Amino acid sequence: MKTSEPLTEKEITPEFVEKERKRRNLRESLTGYAMISPWLIGFFGLIIGPMIYSFILSFTDYDMLSAPQWTGFSNYVELFTNDPRFIQSLQATFTFVVIAIPLKLAFSLFLALLFNTGRKGSGIFTTIYYVPSIIGGSVAISVVWRQMFGRDGAVNTMLDAWGLDTISFFGNSSAAMSILIILIVWQFGAPMIIFLAGLRQIPDDLYEAASVDGAGMIRKFIKVTIPMLTPIIFFNLVMETINGFMTFTQAFLITGGGPRDSTLFYAVYLYEVAFEFLNMGYASAMAWILLVIIGAFTLLIFKSSTFWVHYD
Amino acid sequence: MRKWKKWAAVSLLTVMAAGCSPGGPDETSDAGADGESSGEGQTSIRFSWWGNDERHDLTQEMLDLFEEEHPDITVEAEFTGWDSYWERLTTQAAGSNLPAVVQMDNSKLTEYISNGLALDLNTMIEEGTINMEDVNDVYQDMLVVDGSTYAISGGSNGLATIYNQDLFEEYDINLEPGYTYEELGEEMARVSEAEGEGFWGYDFVKADYETFRHYARQFDQHFYNEDGTSVGFEAEVLEGFLTTVTTWIDEGVATPYDVTAEVNESGESMVANEEAAMASAASNGLVGVQTLAEADLGLNVMPSASDGEKSGNWVRPSMSFMISSNVSEAKQEAAAELIDFITNNQEANEILRAERGVPIAASVRESLAGQVDPTVQETFEFLEVLEERAGDPEPLPPPGESEVRAAFDRMLESVKYDEMLIEEGIDSFMQEADQILNQ
């Protein structure tokens, strides 16, 4: 209000100007916060709030029907000292991540190399090959997968037609794990696209120089492509590892954690504890341990990156 | 200009904050529904159930009829599939916002009772709001805890065996109710041998947990002890059961575990596929399995242990209806009227078509008898057999049952795959069960 009135010269002191600027800045930032408030409210109300709540719950015994009871660290102690299924779920998850993620990255890199020729039509194929990535995590695909590998499914019918022994995919631990790995590897689209973008960034003169020096295809790949691609590999590795640890839908729907808990992924066990056994406190503790594990792995990859990632 | 911006931002914030705040469904919707503000004597209750599309349609049609006959009550339906149902219900329970009428599963009811969420219906039954005069006690036994009735069965079934009638005739197999495991084993061995590879006599259908409960009852033992703090059976009884199961599997009389698991997983039935002659089942399962089968299927009771002392049979609710204790009295009253309507009203049951299980009121069963299809009729008749042969009431399982059951199934899997000896399996399971039940 005051600002609209003409000011006398005496009033426009440096202090006044400074004060006025601060006030404007404050107003500007308040408006800014108000504008992003939809996101802020969501972030605090739907992410930070529940996270704090789950952290508190992890020290309680809570079945959702009665009030939580404070039990201190007993959930955590129980998990590490007296829960063979927890250890089993860690083993299954690690096995899965260690095998599936490198395979997926290698496969997507391989395809990216194939599509990087710039030939006519390679764009269409890139799009087609991206499709599994969009639908692969869906319930529908999981159901199809289960049918395909079922006792009378497409795979066994084919094996039978070729005179081979049929396989009980859901009765055999390693077969069950394999079909989950195949499904995850099949969703190679996202890392493939990123690899493709990375490959296009590599300047041609590097390859030309290598050719002049007499390097062949393989040598060029090892000495030029891979080093130039390390930042992309690094990014994909981090993202896929995080996703790998949280794999749920596929295992839950296709194998249900079986047979004999061999595909009991961490997230599947967590869900079982939370929503089937109604041990919310225990499940919250598990969720926090998962967070720590994922954090540790990400940190490890970040730390190691100084040794193998070449920026520039 | 700036002022305008400020006000816009503030009002936007307020609107959003209001949108985010938990709307206190109890206060807001109840006030209107309780009849204080929306017409006199109007009561609105919520009724939730799980099921498939067929059940949703039938139930809603029944509710329309109910509202027509009770103009002072409106029913708000909440329905989903099985999995999301329990997530939703526990969340509602945590927020003290349970619907007035809740469809319940036997395995979950104890948890709601022990947390004081289920209303004791005895007074309502005595006053006749829920009329139970036409209902034989065996239908309700399981839902009565320490003399209090916490739920009303929405339809009943019993553990049974489903068998291929055509095949039984072909091999001249005659198993009268009361037949023993030994007799069954012999007949099944005969069939599986004659039918050759890819055919097994008996299929346990991953229902070993239920089958064992039936088995233990014959030795006057229950799966859980009275306080629900431990298992209630002796190790020898479980050993006897597991020995029969594994011997049958080893000799090719019963389906190997991986085959059972896969057939189950894909929603098929070995009996319907004509890969097994007989299988464990819930009696109402016949309706579904018959549609998959070409042969004529029949129902029989479960086998008896030859050294058993008592009847293992009991009639159990397929599901039941409880009234939430944290809704107003007017709503509880309206809820009771709805449950009475479902239990006793002929027209309502003609709409519902016994889809939830065999109706518990005798007159309803009689009047429906000519109207339902023959397979459903068979499940009615089977329940009459079971009613006669029912043994002691079976108590509701304690909280934690789902976890114990999962542990039991895992142990069984290991034993069937020969990864564990029977004695080892029993030891480790009993330990695990104690630990779960004492949490």
Interface residues (C-beta under 8 A of the other chain):
Chain A: R27 L30 T31 A34 M35 S37 P38 I41 G45 D61 D63 M64 L65 S66 N82 R146 Q147 G150 R151 D152 S168 F170 G171 N172 G256 G258 P259 R260 D261 E272 F275 E276 F277 L278 N279
Chain B: R2 K5 K6 A9 V10 L12 L13 M16 A17 C20 W86 E87 T90 T91 A93 A94 E111 Y112 N115 L117 Y257 D258 V259 A261 E262 V263 E265 S266 P399 G400 S402 E403 A406 R410 E413 S414 Y417 E419 Q435 Q439
